[in-house]
Amino acid sequence: MGHPEEVVVKSYDEIEAMLAEQVADRTGTPADDVDRTRRFDKLGLDSADAVRLVGELEDFVGRPLSASLPYNYPTIEQLARCLADGDA
């Protein structure tokens, strides 16, 4: 495992897949069936889930992230693009 300060470059596809897995784990839906274009709240995630999701993302990408990301980028597709582009 890397050091906490080590930033790990992840592709859009890697981030999208990770987010779909996290949503699937929280909702009991198979990851392949998670709609990447639906809002997180419409997928069944509440605000506590969103905070936990950001924590998982921080570990995944190796850098601190804003807790508001799921609100500013409310779909898997949008959030994955933002992170892959380095906008967060």
Residue pairs with C-beta under 8 A, 6 or more apart in sequence:
2 8
2 62
4 62
5 62
6 62
7 61
7 62
7 63
8 60
8 61
8 62
10 18
10 60
10 61
10 83
10 84
11 84
12 80
12 81
12 84
15 57
15 60
15 61
15 79
15 80
15 83
15 84
16 36
16 76
16 77
16 80
17 31
18 56
18 57
18 60
19 36
19 53
19 57
19 76
19 79
19 80
20 31
20 32
20 34
20 36
20 76
21 31
22 53
22 56
23 29
23 31
23 34
23 40
23 43
23 44
23 45
23 53
23 76
24 30
24 31
24 33
24 34
26 44
26 45
26 49
26 52
26 53
27 34
27 43
27 44
27 45
29 43
29 44
34 43
34 76
35 43
36 75
36 76
36 77
36 80
37 75
37 76
37 77
38 75
39 74
39 75
40 49
40 50
40 53
40 70
40 74
40 75
40 76
41 74
45 53
45 70
50 67
50 70
50 71
51 67
53 70
54 65
54 66
54 67
54 69
54 70
57 65
57 69
57 83
58 64
58 65
61 83
65 83
65 88
66 72
66 88
69 79
69 82
69 88
70 79
72 82
73 79
73 81
73 82
73 88
82 88
